[in-house]
């Protein structure tokens, strides 16, 4: 089935690509300078070498587990061409023809159907509080939110933000490494861990929801809408990838950093706000909010203060 395969083609968020970098100092030294290796704690002046003329700080990409880069790069180029010819034009036509509130409603509806999977994985991660909040989100949005079309739960007075979660995240929380990075033709970026976790979620999701959501027609249609919504929301980030010096590496880093950020937040650690690989949301949006302060700010805005 082509449409479900394309569901991972476009991934997550609209911010520009944020590759995690570590500063590297490039120092120029005078001719005939003593280049003997010295311990880091010996000052340059004491070692008999003149002060460097200038220091330039450049970026360095973190080392990635990408042993299949050559094959991945070929898949990346093929997928880019398919995106240029098929996915991007259709997504842009969809964006022009569909008002933003409608697109948001479709996205919310599809998110809501994934809440039972998030709930189960929060339990597997022993995060009972988050599991309870997920049940509350699902109940509120499925009723007051008209089957999840309107994300009422994230607003005052509930303040229950959307927190994506899946079996791959559970594996990550328990320390299972992501494994080699893969860029699959017509599917997109993934890792060995994400393939395994996604397979479990794919099997469990229709069973958890049940009813018509097990129907093949629904599965195809829902994946088609998810692809289009993701492609629209990711347009800015994907454009930044194309304009980078190394589009393949930028796309890889965007995906892997987004996955690492989500698992970091699940582990209670600070993370960079990068596009979430699942649905284009910014990982930072899933951070807990203080109900009282949030509602207070909203009341001030409504009163024009």
Number of C-alpha atoms within 10 A of each C-alpha: 6 11 19 18 17 21 24 23 25 29 29 29 28 23 19 17 22 18 22 13 11 12 11 12 11 11 12 12 16 11 6 7 10 12 8 7 6 10 7 7 6 9 12 13 9 8 11 10 15 13 13 11 9 9 12 10 11 11 12 12 13 11 7 12 14 16 11 12 17 10 12 21 17 15 20 25 14 15 21 19 13 15 19 12 11 11 20 19 12 16 21 16 13 16 17 10 9 12 10 11 11 11 19 16 18 19 22 19 21 19 19 24 19 19 26 20 22 26 24 20 23 25 15 16 19 12 13 13 11 20 21 14 19 26 16 16 25 25 17 21 21 20 13 14 20 14 19 25 23 22 26 21 24 18 14 15 12 15 19 25 19 24 23 23 22 24 23 24 27 22 20 22 18 12 10 12 12 20 13 15 22 25 24 21 19 22 20 23 25 23 22 15 19 22 14 13 18 17 12 15 21 12 11 15 18 18 12 17 15 11 9 11 16 15 11 10 10 12 15 17 13 19 19 18 19 25 23 24 24 26 30 24 22 24 22 15 25 25 14 17 22 14 11 14 9 10 18 19 18 22 23 23 22 26 26 22 22 28 24 18 23 30 23 17 17 23 13 10 10 12 17 18 18 29 30 27 25 20 24 24 24 21 25 18 13 16 15 13 14 11 16 12 10 14 17 13 13 14 13 10 10 9 8 7 7
